Amino acid sequence: MGDLSQIMPALHPYVAAASGTGHGIDYVIDDYRRAVVDSAISMALTVVDLLSDDSVKAREIIESHKPAFTRQGYIASQTKRLQKIDYHGR
């Protein structure tokens, strides 16, 4: 999501329905309905809000957004970071 937000408006939704470290081995969904169903409903209603009234709010967000990179600039920055690292065991 962080990558996308460098070139376009983005929203990273979050529903508190798990325990453990995010993206970690101990991450466990504790409340499946909240994690899946309720979060889907929230995202769908966000789309409804953005597209209602002839998409006025969505257009306002898009027009006022100042991206950190152009698409080409973002790709160039990532290409510059690309490297191969070999780790040799001890």
N, C-alpha and C positions, 0 to 999 in steps of 0.2 A: 504494500500500500504506500509505503514511503517513496518508492520509486515512481509510482504513478503520480503522486502529488507534486513531483518535480516538474511535470509538464502539463498537468491538467487539474482542475478542481477535484478534490477527493474528500471523502468522509470515511473514516475507519470506524464502523459500528462495533460496539462491544456490549455484550450482555453478561452480567456476572452469573455464570452458571457452572463454573469449574473451580477446581482447586489445584494447587501445584504451581510450578514455574511455567509461564507461558512458553510454548515451544519446547518445553523440557520433558525429560523422560518421566517425571512424576505428574505430568498434567493429566487430569482426569475430569471428564464431564460428570458433574454431580446431579444436575437437573436437566435431563434430556429435553423435556418439553420446552423449558425456558431457552435452552441453547439453540434448538432447532426451530420449533414452531413460533414461539414468541418473537425471536429475533427476525424470522422471515416476515412476520406480520409487521414489525416495526420498519423493516426496510421497504416493504411494499407501500406502507402508508407514507413514508418519506417520499417515494416516487410520486404518489398521488398529490402530495403537497407541492412538490416541485413542478408538476405538470398541470396543475389546476390553473384556472384563470388564464388560459392561453399561454401557459408556461412562463409567466412573468417572472417568477422567482428564479427559475432555472436560467433564464436568459440574463437576469441581473447578475447572478453568480458567475456565469461564463464571461460576460462582458467586463466585469470588474476584476477578474482573476489576473494576477501578474505572475506568470510561471517563472521558476528559478532558471529553467533551461528551455530552449527550443527542443523539439524532438531530436534534431540532428546534433545539437550541443550535448544533450544527455547521452546519446549513443557514443559520441566522441569521448566524453568523460569516462564512461564505463570501459570503452575500448582501451583507453590510456591506462586504466587500473588493471586490465587483464594481464595476468602473468601465470606462468606455470611454476609451481614450487614442488620439488621432489623432497620427500622426507624419507630418510634412510633409517631403518630400525637400528637399535643399539645392539 
